[in-house]
Amino acid sequence: MANSINQRIRYAKEHGARISTKGQNDTVIARPLILQLDEESIQGHEDTWAWDLIQILEDMFGKENVLGFSIHKDETNVHIHVLFVPCYEEKKTNGKVKCTLSQTKFFRNPKQLAGMHKHIRKELLDKDYKIEKDNKPIEQQLAGYYDKHGVWHQQGLTPDQLKAITNRHKELNEKEREIMLSKHELDILTQAMADVQEKAQATQENLENNMRIFECQQADFENEKANLKTQMQAVLEEKEKLDRMRTTTNDMLERVYSVSDVCKKILQEEHTLNKDFLDFLDRLGQQNNIPLRERVERLFKKFDKERRELLEKKHRETTIPDYRKSRQRTMDDVITQFARQKDDEKASDFDFC
């Protein structure tokens, strides 16, 4: 058996296992395992129960780690001692095997150990062993047992000790009830916190939706602002154009008024001359006994008629019906038209009809 242990340890070292020899922290390289069954449990399995247990242990800890066992039948219940090397193997991603010698890899805590006991019982039940799946209460295990002859055997606890354990069990039950009440309160608090969190989540989602809507509205507002700015710029440009047109129109009107004043003055002078000329014709006709004024009137009417027809013809050829084109007339056109109107007024002074 020693050779088997040495071979297993050598294998572990070759695959990275380290062995510590520092007194209290020495590495456990081998440890015993004890499994006990009563005679009632192994009935019908007298020849195979040991091998069934070894097979279960090999499946749990690895066949190579279970190196030997011995069966003890000299005590009340038969049991088996097994020699176990805690070599834990782990296969890496690169395919190599990494070994560790540590019993904590197999027995991490009491809860895991209890789970192992339950697993062994389940495996035995699957093999038709007559055993209970769960352990007996600690009070029953410590208080005593009945042997195969029905004789009661005390296992070291007096009735007072059993009473103390029972009282302790009651205290534990009361503590458990208190814990259950605290757990109920904690569940209520947890549910309340969950409700608050759900409402907070809904509020957060609502806020995010509102923020998205606000961002869209903000973008629309910026677009409207930009459009309004463009429109205002266009209005200002139009206003500047109107101001320039107003200034130009005022200048043109001043020039027209100036020319109009000159024309009026000339026409007034011509009117005076015409009146003097008519008086002259009357005097000269009376002296010579000739109707000079009538002859001049006929000649002037004929001349005025031809002149009017010619002016109307030119006026029709030069008149632009589009009002927008009429705004583009030059200053000379305005003066010419004004002079034409004044000529018409002047001609009316010779109305001899």
C-alpha positions in Angstrom: 0.0 0.0 0.0 2.9 2.3 0.7 4.2 1.9 -2.8 0.7 2.8 -4.1 0.7 6.0 -2.0 4.2 6.9 -3.2 3.3 6.4 -6.8 0.2 8.6 -6.4 2.2 11.3 -4.8 4.9 11.1 -7.4 2.3 11.5 -10.1 0.8 14.5 -8.4 4.3 16.2 -8.1 5.0 15.5 -11.8 1.8 17.4 -12.6 2.5 20.5 -10.5 1.4 19.5 -7.0 3.4 21.0 -4.1 3.8 19.4 -0.7 4.3 21.6 2.4 6.3 20.4 5.4 6.0 23.3 7.8 4.7 21.8 11.0 1.1 22.4 11.6 0.5 23.3 7.9 1.9 20.0 6.6 0.1 18.8 3.5 -2.2 15.9 4.1 -1.1 13.2 1.7 -3.4 10.5 2.9 -6.4 10.2 5.2 -8.8 7.5 6.3 -12.5 7.3 5.5 -14.8 5.3 7.7 -18.2 4.0 6.5 -20.5 2.0 8.8 -23.6 -0.1 8.1 -25.6 -2.2 10.5 -26.4 -5.8 9.9 -30.0 -5.0 9.0 -28.9 -2.6 6.3 -26.6 -5.2 4.6 -29.1 -8.0 4.6 -29.1 -9.5 1.1 -25.8 -7.8 0.3 -23.5 -9.6 2.6 -20.9 -10.4 -0.1 -21.0 -7.2 -2.1 -21.7 -4.3 0.4 -18.0 -3.5 0.8 -17.3 -3.4 -2.9 -20.5 -1.3 -3.5 -19.2 1.2 -1.0 -15.7 1.2 -2.6 -17.2 1.8 -6.0 -19.3 4.7 -4.7 -16.1 6.3 -3.2 -14.1 5.7 -6.4 -16.9 7.5 -8.4 -16.8 10.4 -5.8 -13.1 10.8 -5.3 -11.4 9.1 -8.3 -10.5 5.5 -8.7 -6.7 6.3 -8.5 -7.1 8.1 -5.2 -8.8 5.2 -3.3 -5.7 3.0 -2.6 -6.9 0.4 -0.1 -9.5 -0.6 2.6 -10.0 -2.9 5.5 -13.2 -4.3 7.0 -13.8 -4.4 10.8 -16.4 -6.9 12.1 -15.2 -7.0 15.8 -17.5 -4.2 17.0 -21.2 -3.8 17.3 -21.8 -2.8 13.7 -19.6 -3.8 10.8 -17.7 -0.9 9.2 -15.0 -0.3 6.6 -11.8 1.8 6.8 -10.6 3.3 3.4 -7.3 4.9 2.7 -7.7 8.0 0.5 -5.1 10.2 -1.2 -6.6 13.7 -1.8 -5.1 14.3 -5.3 -7.3 16.8 -7.1 -6.8 16.8 -10.9 -7.8 19.7 -13.2 -7.6 19.6 -16.9 -6.5 23.0 -18.5 -7.6 24.4 -21.8 -4.3 23.4 -23.4 -5.0 19.7 -22.5 -2.4 19.5 -19.7 -3.4 18.1 -16.3 -2.7 20.2 -13.1 -2.7 18.3 -9.8 -3.2 19.6 -6.2 -2.8 17.7 -3.0 -5.4 19.1 -0.7 -8.3 17.5 1.2 -10.2 20.8 1.1 -10.7 20.3 -2.6 -13.0 17.4 -1.6 -14.3 18.5 1.8 -14.7 22.2 1.6 -17.2 22.6 4.5 -19.6 20.6 6.7 -22.5 21.2 4.4 -20.7 19.6 1.5 -19.7 16.6 3.8 -23.4 16.2 4.7 -24.2 16.2 1.0 -21.7 13.4 0.5 -23.3 11.3 3.2 -26.7 11.9 1.5 -25.3 11.0 -1.9 -23.9 7.7 -0.5 -27.2 6.8 1.0 -29.0 7.5 -2.2 -26.6 5.3 -4.2 -27.2 2.5 -1.7 -30.9 3.0 -2.0 -30.6 2.7 -5.7 -28.9 -0.7 -5.1 -31.9 -1.9 -3.0 -30.2 -1.4 0.4 -32.7 -1.1 3.3 -31.5 2.2 4.8 -32.9 5.6 5.5 -32.1 8.4 3.2 -31.6 11.0 6.0 -29.7 10.6 9.2 -31.5 10.0 12.5 -32.0 12.9 14.9 -28.8 13.6 16.9 -30.7 12.9 20.1 -31.6 9.4 19.0 -28.1 8.7 17.7 -26.4 9.8 21.0 -29.0 8.5 23.4 -28.7 4.8 22.4 -29.7 2.0 20.1 -31.3 -1.4 20.0 -29.1 -4.3 18.9 -30.2 -7.3 16.9 -31.5 -9.0 20.0 -33.7 -6.0 20.9 -31.4 -4.9 23.8 -31.1 -1.2 24.4 -27.5 0.1 24.6 -26.7 3.6 26.1 -24.1 5.5 24.1 -22.8 7.8 26.7 -25.6 10.3 27.4 -27.6 10.4 30.7 -31.3 11.4 30.8 -30.2 14.8 32.1 -27.9 15.3 29.2 -30.6 14.2 26.8 -33.0 16.7 28.5 -30.4 19.4 28.0 -30.1 18.6 24.4 -33.9 18.5 24.0 -34.1 22.0 25.7 -31.5 23.2 23.4 -33.4 21.9 20.5 -36.5 23.8 21.7 -34.4 27.0 22.0 -33.2 26.4 18.4 -36.8 25.9 17.3 -37.8 29.2 18.9 -34.8 31.0 17.3 -35.8 29.4 14.0 -39.4 30.8 14.4 -37.9 34.2 15.2 -35.7 33.9 12.1 -38.8 33.0 10.0 -40.6 36.0 11.3 -37.6 38.2 10.5 -37.5 36.6 7.1 -41.2 37.4 6.6 -40.6 41.0 7.5 -37.6 41.0 5.2 -39.7 39.6 2.4 -42.2 42.4 2.9 -39.4 44.9 2.9 -37.9 43.3 -0.2 -41.3 43.5 -2.0 -41.7 47.1 -1.0 -38.2 47.9 -2.2 -39.0 46.0 -5.5 -42.2 48.1 -5.9 -40.2 51.3 -5.3 -37.6 50.2 -7.7 -40.2 49.4 -10.3 -41.9 52.8 -9.9 -38.5 54.4 -10.1 -37.8 52.5 -13.3 -41.1 53.6 -14.7 -40.4 57.2 -13.7 -36.9 57.0 -15.3 -38.4 55.7 -18.5 -41.0 58.4 -18.5 -38.4 61.0 -17.9 -36.3 59.7 -20.7 -39.3 59.8 -23.1 -40.0 63.3 -22.0 -36.3 64.2 -22.6 -36.5 62.8 -26.1 -39.7 64.7 -26.8 -38.1 67.9 -25.5 -35.0 67.4 -27.6 -37.2 67.0 -30.7 -39.1 70.1 -29.8 -35.9 71.9 -29.1 -34.6 70.9 -32.6 -37.9 72.2 -34.2 -37.6 75.4 -32.2 -34.0 75.9 -33.5 -35.2 75.3 -37.1 -38.1 77.8 -36.6 -35.6 80.3 -35.1 -33.3 79.8 -38.1 -36.2 80.3 -40.6 -37.4 83.4 -38.7 -33.9 84.8 -38.8 -33.7 84.2 -42.5 -37.1 85.8 -43.0 -36.1 88.8 -40.8 -33.0 89.2 -42.9 -35.0 89.2 -46.1 -37.4 91.8 -44.6 -34.4 94.0 -43.7 -33.0 93.7 -47.1 -36.4 94.6 -48.6 -36.6 97.5 -46.3 -33.2 98.7 -47.4 -34.3 98.4 -51.0 -37.5 100.4 -50.3 -35.4 103.0 -48.5 -33.1 103.3 -51.4 -36.1 103.5 -53.8 -37.7 106.1 -51.6 -34.6 108.2 -51.6 -34.3 107.8 -55.4 -37.9 108.7 -55.9 -37.5 111.8 -53.7 -34.5 112.9 -55.7 -36.5 112.3 -58.9 -39.5 114.2 -57.6 -37.2 117.1 -56.6 -35.8 117.2 -60.1 -39.3 117.0 -61.6 -40.6 119.8 -59.3 -37.6 121.9 -60.3 -38.2 121.2 -64.0 -41.9 121.8 -63.5 -41.2 125.2 -61.9 -39.1 126.1 -64.9 -41.7 124.9 -67.3 -44.4 126.8 -65.5 -42.4 130.0 -65.7 -41.8 129.5 -69.4 -45.4 128.8 -70.1 -46.5 131.9 -68.1 -44.2 134.0 -70.3 -45.5 132.3 -73.4 -49.1 132.9 -72.4 -48.4 136.5 -71.9 -46.7 136.6 -75.3 -49.6 134.8 -77.0 -52.1 137.3 -75.5 -50.0 140.2 -76.7 -49.7 138.5 -80.1 -53.5 138.2 -80.4 -54.0 141.8 -79.5 -51.5 142.7 -82.2 -53.4 140.8 -84.8 -56.6 142.6 -83.8 -55.0 146.0 -84.2 -53.3 145.2 -87.4 -56.5 143.7 -88.9 -58.5 146.8 -88.0 -55.9 149.1 -89.6 -55.8 147.1 -92.8 -59.4 146.0 -92.7 -58.3 142.4 -93.0 -59.5 139.5 -90.7 -56.0 138.5 -89.7 -57.0 136.9 -86.4 -59.5 134.6 -88.1 -57.1 133.5 -90.7 -54.4 132.8 -88.0 -57.0 130.9 -85.9 -57.9 128.7 -88.9 -54.3 128.0 -89.6 -53.5 127.4 -85.9 -56.4 125.0 -85.5 -55.3 123.0 -88.6 -51.7 123.0 -87.2 -52.9 122.0 -83.7 -55.1 119.2 -85.1 -52.2 117.7 -87.1 -49.9 118.2 -84.1 -52.3 116.4 -81.7 -52.8 113.5 -84.1 -49.0 113.1 -84.3 -48.6 113.3 -80.6 -51.3 110.7 -80.0 -49.7 108.4 -82.5 -46.3 108.7 -80.8 -48.0 108.4 -77.4 -49.6 105.0 -78.4 -46.3 103.7 -79.7 -44.4 104.7 -76.6 -46.9 103.9 -73.9 -46.1 100.8 -71.8 -49.2 99.2 -70.2 -47.3 97.3 -67.6 -47.2 99.3 -64.4 -43.9 97.7 -63.4 -42.3 98.9 -66.7 -43.8 102.4 -66.2 -41.8 102.5 -62.9 -38.6 102.1 -65.0 -39.1 105.3 -67.0 -36.2 107.6 -67.1 -36.2 111.2 -65.9 -36.2 112.4 -69.5 -39.5 110.4 -70.2 -41.1 112.1 -67.3 -40.0 115.5 -68.4 -41.1 114.9 -72.0 -44.6 113.8 -70.9 -44.8 116.8 -68.5 -43.8 119.1 -71.4 -46.4 117.4 -73.7 -49.1 118.1 -71.1 -48.0 121.7 -70.8 -48.2 122.0 -74.6 -51.7 120.8 -74.5 -52.5 123.4 -71.9 -50.8 126.0 -74.0 -52.8 125.0 -77.0 -56.0 125.5 -75.1 -55.1 129.2 -74.8 -55.7 129.3 -78.6 -59.1 127.9 -78.5 -60.9 130.3 -80.8 -64.1 128.4 -81.2 
